[in-house]
């Protein structure tokens, strides 16, 4: 059993709540490319879980939908991690 939280990279557009802190993704994405967090909780309107790191880095440059949070986890997401993500729409890419 894994004791450490899963570390995720996030980028995209729109507001999210990560670990009970509000964050606007657009400035982070345009200034830094992404931001990393231990995944304790995530709330967003839309989440796209990206399984390939190369796709993760290029998506926010190609697609600019409003209120989309792109998420990448180096070790993948487990069932307990998915329970921590609350969104109206969750998709995989």
Residue frames as a rotation matrix with the C-alpha (Angstrom) as fourth column:
UNK 1
0.582 0.813 0.000 0.00
0.813 -0.582 0.000 0.00
0.000 0.000 -1.000 0.00
UNK 2
-0.249 -0.638 0.729 1.29
0.643 -0.672 -0.367 3.39
0.724 0.378 0.577 -1.00
UNK 3
0.075 0.220 -0.973 1.67
0.953 -0.304 0.005 5.87
-0.294 -0.927 -0.232 1.88
UNK 4
-0.717 -0.426 -0.552 2.81
0.270 -0.899 0.344 8.94
-0.643 0.098 0.760 -0.03
UNK 5
0.363 0.879 -0.310 0.32
-0.011 -0.329 -0.944 11.08
-0.932 0.346 -0.110 -1.96
UNK 6
0.197 -0.199 0.960 0.37
0.951 0.279 -0.137 10.96
-0.240 0.940 0.244 -5.74
UNK 7
-0.364 -0.371 -0.854 2.13
0.113 -0.928 0.355 13.96
-0.924 0.033 0.380 -7.26
UNK 8
0.335 0.558 0.759 0.26
0.872 0.121 -0.473 15.51
-0.356 0.821 -0.446 -10.19
UNK 9
-0.878 -0.454 -0.153 1.09
0.325 -0.800 0.505 18.17
-0.351 0.393 0.850 -12.75
UNK 10
0.204 0.979 -0.003 -1.72
0.773 -0.163 -0.613 20.56
-0.600 0.123 -0.790 -13.65
UNK 11
-0.901 -0.278 -0.333 -2.20
0.078 -0.859 0.506 23.11
-0.427 0.430 0.795 -16.40
UNK 12
-0.361 0.809 0.464 -5.10
0.925 0.247 0.290 24.47
0.120 0.533 -0.837 -18.42
UNK 13
-0.759 0.253 0.599 -7.68
-0.054 -0.942 0.330 27.21
0.648 0.219 0.729 -18.12
UNK 14
0.268 0.952 0.145 -10.19
-0.145 -0.109 0.983 28.27
0.952 -0.285 0.109 -15.53
UNK 15
-0.099 -0.236 0.967 -10.43
-0.952 -0.259 -0.161 28.17
0.288 -0.937 -0.200 -11.76
UNK 16
0.136 0.127 -0.982 -9.88
0.112 0.983 0.143 25.00
0.984 -0.130 0.120 -9.73
UNK 17
0.582 -0.086 0.809 -9.60
-0.808 -0.174 0.562 24.03
0.092 -0.981 -0.171 -6.09
UNK 18
0.250 -0.591 -0.767 -6.55
-0.007 0.791 -0.611 21.92
0.968 0.158 0.194 -5.35
UNK 19
-0.406 -0.377 -0.832 -6.12
0.741 0.398 -0.541 20.65
0.535 -0.837 0.118 -1.78
UNK 20
0.360 0.764 -0.535 -8.78
0.929 -0.349 0.127 23.15
-0.089 -0.543 -0.835 -0.66
UNK 21
-0.297 -0.458 -0.838 -6.92
0.238 -0.885 0.399 26.15
-0.925 -0.081 0.372 -2.13
UNK 22
0.797 0.601 0.062 -8.34
0.248 -0.232 -0.941 28.15
-0.551 0.765 -0.334 -5.05
UNK 23
-0.372 -0.926 -0.064 -6.09
0.181 -0.140 0.974 28.47
-0.910 0.351 0.219 -8.08
UNK 24
0.721 0.462 -0.516 -6.53
-0.398 -0.334 -0.855 30.10
-0.568 0.821 -0.057 -11.48
UNK 25
0.407 -0.564 0.718 -4.79
0.534 0.785 0.314 27.83
-0.741 0.256 0.621 -14.01
UNK 26
0.877 -0.001 0.481 -4.40
0.452 -0.340 -0.825 30.30
0.164 0.940 -0.298 -16.90
UNK 27
0.736 -0.653 0.177 -1.59
-0.662 -0.749 -0.012 32.42
0.140 -0.109 -0.984 -15.35
UNK 28
0.273 -0.637 0.721 0.26
-0.416 0.597 0.686 29.30
-0.867 -0.487 -0.102 -14.21
UNK 29
0.523 0.007 0.853 -0.03
0.594 0.715 -0.369 27.69
-0.612 0.699 0.370 -17.64
UNK 30
0.898 -0.138 0.418 1.06
0.285 -0.544 -0.789 30.73
0.336 0.828 -0.449 -19.60
UNK 31
0.656 -0.665 0.357 3.88
-0.741 -0.657 0.138 31.72
0.143 -0.355 -0.924 -17.22
UNK 32
-0.136 -0.735 0.664 5.29
-0.867 0.413 0.279 28.39
-0.479 -0.538 -0.694 -16.09
UNK 33
-0.552 -0.030 -0.833 3.70
-0.641 0.655 0.401 25.65
0.533 0.755 -0.381 -18.21
UNK 34
0.248 0.623 -0.742 2.39
0.176 0.724 0.667 23.65
0.953 -0.296 0.070 -15.25
UNK 35
-0.151 -0.262 0.953 2.33
-0.911 -0.338 -0.237 23.37
0.384 -0.904 -0.187 -11.48
UNK 36
-0.340 -0.053 -0.939 2.81
0.052 0.996 -0.075 20.28
0.939 -0.074 -0.336 -9.33
UNK 37
-0.070 0.389 0.919 0.94
-0.959 -0.281 0.046 19.27
0.276 -0.877 0.393 -6.19
UNK 38
-0.997 0.024 0.068 0.42
-0.002 0.934 -0.356 16.24
-0.072 -0.356 -0.932 -4.00
UNK 39
-0.459 0.886 -0.071 -3.13
-0.287 -0.072 0.955 15.12
0.841 0.459 0.287 -4.82
UNK 40
-0.965 0.253 -0.061 -5.27
0.127 0.253 -0.959 15.38
-0.227 -0.934 -0.276 -1.71
UNK 41
0.077 0.992 0.099 -8.37
0.613 0.031 -0.789 16.84
-0.786 0.122 -0.606 -3.40
UNK 42
-0.958 -0.283 -0.054 -9.18
0.125 -0.577 0.807 18.43
-0.260 0.766 0.588 -6.74
UNK 43
0.124 0.992 0.020 -12.37
0.597 -0.058 -0.800 20.22
-0.793 0.111 -0.599 -7.79
UNK 44
-0.825 -0.317 -0.468 -12.79
-0.182 -0.635 0.751 21.56
-0.536 0.704 0.466 -11.30
UNK 45
0.169 0.906 -0.388 -15.53
-0.776 -0.121 -0.620 21.99
-0.608 0.406 0.682 -13.87
UNK 46
0.944 0.066 -0.323 -13.76
-0.282 0.670 -0.686 19.75
0.171 0.739 0.652 -16.41
UNK 47
0.190 -0.907 0.376 -10.73
-0.641 0.175 0.747 17.49
-0.744 -0.383 -0.548 -15.97
UNK 48
0.816 -0.109 -0.568 -8.78
-0.419 0.565 -0.710 15.74
0.398 0.818 0.416 -18.69
UNK 49
0.541 -0.650 0.534 -6.48
-0.300 0.444 0.845 13.05
-0.786 -0.617 0.045 -17.33
UNK 50
0.644 -0.425 -0.636 -3.56
-0.711 -0.028 -0.702 12.80
0.280 0.905 -0.320 -19.72
UNK 51
0.914 -0.225 0.338 -1.65
0.024 0.860 0.510 9.51
-0.405 -0.458 0.791 -19.70
UNK 52
0.377 -0.809 0.451 1.30
0.909 0.230 -0.347 10.61
0.177 0.541 0.822 -21.86
UNK 53
0.137 -0.385 -0.913 3.69
0.607 -0.695 0.385 13.33
-0.783 -0.607 0.139 -20.67
UNK 54
-0.863 -0.456 0.215 4.44
0.432 -0.449 0.782 14.56
-0.260 0.769 0.585 -24.20
UNK 55
-0.239 0.868 0.436 0.72
0.695 -0.160 0.701 15.05
0.678 0.470 -0.565 -24.83
UNK 56
0.417 0.390 -0.821 0.37
0.889 -0.365 0.278 16.82
-0.191 -0.845 -0.499 -21.49
UNK 57
-0.337 -0.657 -0.675 2.98
0.480 -0.736 0.477 19.45
-0.810 -0.163 0.564 -22.38
UNK 58
-0.970 -0.107 0.221 1.47
0.245 -0.384 0.890 20.13
-0.010 0.917 0.399 -25.80
UNK 59
-0.261 0.963 0.065 -2.28
0.952 0.246 0.181 20.12
0.159 0.110 -0.981 -25.04
UNK 60
0.288 0.424 -0.859 -2.57
0.643 -0.750 -0.155 23.55
-0.710 -0.508 -0.488 -23.46
UNK 61
-0.593 -0.537 -0.600 -0.73
-0.121 -0.677 0.726 25.02
-0.796 0.503 0.336 -26.46
UNK 62
-0.967 0.220 0.129 -3.04
0.194 0.305 0.932 23.33
0.165 0.927 -0.338 -28.99
UNK 63
-0.124 0.987 -0.102 -6.42
0.704 0.159 0.692 23.39
0.699 0.014 -0.715 -27.23
UNK 64
-0.965 -0.194 0.178 -7.83
0.033 -0.759 -0.650 26.34
0.262 -0.621 0.739 -25.37
UNK 65
-0.055 0.990 -0.132 -11.24
0.475 0.143 0.868 25.29
0.878 -0.015 -0.478 -24.06
UNK 66
-0.143 0.074 0.987 -12.59
-0.682 -0.730 -0.044 27.34
0.717 -0.679 0.155 -21.21
UNK 67
0.261 0.265 0.928 -12.48
-0.955 0.211 0.208 25.76
-0.141 -0.941 0.309 -17.77
UNK 68
0.837 -0.091 -0.539 -10.35
-0.082 0.954 -0.289 22.73
0.541 0.286 0.791 -18.60
UNK 69
0.400 -0.720 0.567 -7.86
-0.836 -0.033 0.548 21.29
-0.376 -0.693 -0.615 -16.13
UNK 70
0.552 -0.350 -0.757 -5.28
-0.344 0.731 -0.589 18.95
0.760 0.586 0.283 -17.66
UNK 71
0.577 -0.292 0.763 -3.80
-0.749 0.183 0.636 16.51
-0.326 -0.939 -0.113 -15.15
UNK 72
0.410 -0.513 -0.754 -0.80
-0.320 0.693 -0.646 14.21
0.854 0.506 0.120 -15.47
UNK 73
0.706 -0.233 0.668 0.51
-0.627 0.233 0.744 11.79
-0.329 -0.944 0.018 -12.81
UNK 74
-0.134 -0.884 -0.447 3.94
-0.977 0.194 -0.090 10.24
0.166 0.425 -0.890 -13.36
UNK 75
-0.929 -0.234 0.286 3.02
-0.310 0.916 -0.256 6.98
-0.202 -0.326 -0.923 -11.62
UNK 76
-0.586 0.793 -0.166 -0.54
0.180 0.327 0.928 6.97
0.790 0.514 -0.334 -12.93
UNK 77
-0.400 0.569 0.718 -3.69
-0.874 -0.472 -0.113 7.38
0.275 -0.673 0.687 -10.89
UNK 78
-0.946 0.127 -0.298 -5.09
0.209 0.942 -0.262 4.68
0.247 -0.310 -0.918 -8.65
UNK 79
-0.111 0.992 -0.057 -8.71
0.672 0.117 0.731 4.20
0.732 0.042 -0.680 -7.59
UNK 80
0.189 0.154 -0.970 -8.13
0.932 -0.339 0.128 6.13
-0.309 -0.928 -0.208 -4.35
UNK 81
-0.799 -0.499 -0.335 -6.67
0.345 -0.837 0.424 9.02
-0.492 0.224 0.841 -6.37
UNK 82
-0.752 0.558 0.349 -9.70
0.294 -0.190 0.937 9.10
0.589 0.808 -0.021 -8.67
UNK 83
0.142 0.819 -0.556 -11.99
0.935 0.074 0.347 9.37
0.325 -0.569 -0.755 -5.64
UNK 84
-0.198 -0.333 -0.922 -10.23
0.708 -0.699 0.101 12.65
-0.678 -0.633 0.374 -4.77
UNK 85
-0.988 -0.152 0.009 -11.15
0.106 -0.644 0.758 14.25
-0.110 0.750 0.653 -8.11
UNK 86
-0.083 0.992 -0.098 -14.55
0.642 -0.022 -0.766 15.94
-0.762 -0.127 -0.635 -8.30
UNK 87
-0.870 -0.168 -0.463 -15.60
-0.229 -0.694 0.682 17.38
-0.436 0.700 0.566 -11.66
UNK 88
0.190 0.955 -0.228 -18.69
-0.636 -0.057 -0.770 17.75
-0.748 0.291 0.596 -13.84
UNK 89
0.951 0.047 -0.307 -16.80
-0.288 0.500 -0.817 16.05
0.115 0.865 0.489 -16.66
UNK 90
0.126 -0.931 0.343 -13.76
-0.563 0.218 0.797 13.75
-0.817 -0.293 -0.497 -16.43
UNK 91
0.967 0.121 -0.226 -12.20
-0.256 0.485 -0.836 12.40
0.008 0.866 0.500 -19.58
UNK 92
0.331 -0.881 0.337 -9.02
0.194 0.414 0.890 10.52
-0.923 -0.229 0.308 -20.49
UNK 93
0.900 -0.147 -0.411 -6.62
-0.436 -0.310 -0.845 11.32
-0.003 0.939 -0.343 -23.28
